[in-house]
Every structure is written in C-alpha cells, then in structure tokens.
Amino acid sequence: MEKSVFNEVNNIINNSMHGVLSTINSDNYPFGSVIPYVLDRSGQIIILISHIAEHAKNISNNNHVSVTIIENTDKDDIQKKGRVTFIGNADKIDDTEDVNRMYTEIFPKGKMYFEKLNFHYYRIELYKMRYIGGFGKAYWINRDEFKENYDL
C-alpha cells in the first residue's frame, strides 16, 4: 500500500479529537455515541467513560467496538472528508498513571471525571481499520500494517 495512504490515516487520527464509538447493546444492535479520545504511543485509542454509561455496560458484555473518526477539515461536503473506522477490542486499563497524564494533557476535565466521578480508561486494541479517502479510495488496513506505519 502507498505510504501516502498511511500519511492520510495518521493525519486524520492525530488531528481529530473525537469520534463515534459504536458498541453492541444487549439486543445485539449497534449503539453509537460521541467520545473524545487520545492515542497512546503505539496508536491505540484511549477513551475515558463512566461506569454507568450505556457504552460501558455494552463493553462489559461484548468488548468488540469501533470508533469512526472523520477528517477535521473545512470541506463542505461530508462525503469528501476522509474517514477512518478503527475496529478493535476495548479493555479497561488497570495501570492508569501514564494514561491519566496523557489524557488530561489534552482533556484537562478528564482528571475530575477520573478522580471524582468514577470514570474508567479503556484502550481499544486495533484489530483492523477501514480508511476511506474519497470516491474510489477505500482500503482495509490490518493491525501490523498500521503499527509499522503509525506516526505520532
């Protein structure tokens, strides 16, 4: 795959700060909600969610999730914006010291959510992703390809 594809993917995920998290609910249907995210050093998505949120309940029953991230540009046609759907497994993070520091550098209010409101960090470990860069420009990217080409 062309290096330019990975440059576009890196640009989208590094320059956006939110996406749509889709989880599987108890009726076995997708449930989407907007979430802020950060990326760890290996490009895995880190989210902070409340234990009482619907998506937290869904993850505890089925940790298969996706996060769709749309290019952060001024293009007026949403269909012309690049997008990445990050598909993976969400797992609660037990060792949170570094993650909390990384997350709160970008989202300072996260500190209060984590410390006082019983929110938890989750890492979404990539299974594969779908990149769409416009008409006729769509690619599946597997975990190993992404990790080799991820640029923080």
PyMOL commands that set and color helices and strands:
alter all, ss='L'
color gray80, all
select helices_A, chain A and resi 3-15+54-61+78-80+97-106+110-116+143-149
alter helices_A, ss='H'
color red, helices_A
select strands_A, chain A and resi 18-24+30-36+38-39+45-50+64-70+83-92+119-134+137-142
alter strands_A, ss='S'
color yellow, strands_A
deselect
rebuild
show_as cartoon
